[in-house]
Amino acid sequence: MTEGVVAYPALDRTIREMEESVHYLHIGAAMEMRGAAPGVESVVEHVRRRLPLLPPLAGCGDHLADHVRRLPVPGCRSGDWARAYDALVNMPASVSGSASASVSASASVSASASASASVSETASVSETASASACAELPWGVWLVPGEDGDGHLLCYRAHHALHDGVSVMRLVRLLFSLTEPVAASSTVERRKEPPALGARVGGRLRTAADSSRLLARAPRRPLLPGAPDNRRVLSSAVVPVARLREAARSLGCSVLDVHVAALTRVAEAADPTGWTAEGRRARGIVLPVSLDQVGAVPYVGNRFALALVDLPWDRSDLGERARIVADRTRRLKDPGVRWAMGRAMGRLGVGGVRALSGRVFARAGMQTTVVGFTADIGFAGRRADRFTNLNCLPAPFPYQSALTLWRDEAVCSFTADTALPTAEKLADLWLQAVDVLAPTTPSAS
């Protein structure tokens, strides 16, 4: 399957139809950089040089300047990008696909010392076909300068219907690699042989058994104490990757399982409606399962299926939870299961994808993903200080998390609706759970 081919058009269409009135379903990542911000023109030219390597962005070369913007946010500087992240996760969708635009951001600090930023923009939309396509599936590179030349932030953000998290990570790795990528890598057609007959049969049986669970009655308690605010807040926690991997080794599981176990403690502490204590009908967690083979080139569209994983709420020990979760996520790595999921997704139309995702979401209280890579990324010869995933927030959930493993640092970022009373505390709650799962070793005095 080539990178320029849309594999599951019904899935992309369903995501596009999930659009909300204020906050569109964006996905992306941000790099925190030292030094004074470059000129936006140099960022445009950098993106232009890399554009042939990025199939999802093909066709935008003639209006590339419309996609690369400078976003001034007062009060931002190295080590303090809260207002910038606030502006990026709350920015409306009508930015890309415009012939000209001016963006201004104003930020204010409330009495509780929480930062907020509002973004206003005016745009005149080009009548070209390419601009119309960008208006439907917008993407953009944002440059946020720090005050007084103190650092800058570079962010890539796009509509989720344009591509999924795996493709975004591949795109960012090529777009911001400190070494010049090889152009030939984007033209290689990848072919993947299906698994053996026995694996395919086993995968179909396991997938059918999982699907039958979706016929059971779902929990009906709301996941927010009231109506959503439709305003997002982002928080993040940082730990060494080695610490999570050591915890995974000691527990006999994966980093994903450690992360999910920590999320169960977050869910219990941030549960205004009591959904984690509903007994046998308590909600689980949604995990996106990549249907694309391992590669280095970003692809167009979404290539994933949703898996519902039940969570062991009745077990109080977080280590035991991680081991139980590992037993339930291990099957998702089976090539036969992934093949069967891909075949099922390929047969579904928009109505089928919508019905399937609706049934999965109705039985889950949260969703997460784990992505990682080790490549050196940055801009103009400078390596990034930090890499943070910016995830969208589907309407059924009050918050969503993403764990990004980059080189030796793991960043767990939460996007939450501000109607959740603990919206700004989620990252701290996750870090407290990690302290239990992966206690630090005191240094020798």
PyMOL commands that set and color helices and strands:
alter all, ss='L'
color gray80, all
select helices_A, chain A and resi 9-17+40-53+55-57+61-66+82-90+129-136+147-149+165-175+183-187+197-215+241-251+255-269+275-277+279-281+318-333+335-347+350-362+423-437
alter helices_A, ss='H'
color red, helices_A
select strands_A, chain A and resi 26-33+68-70+98-109+115-125+139-145+152-159+232-240+284-290+304-309+364-373+378-379+382-383+386-390+399-406+409-417
alter strands_A, ss='S'
color yellow, strands_A
deselect
rebuild
show_as cartoon
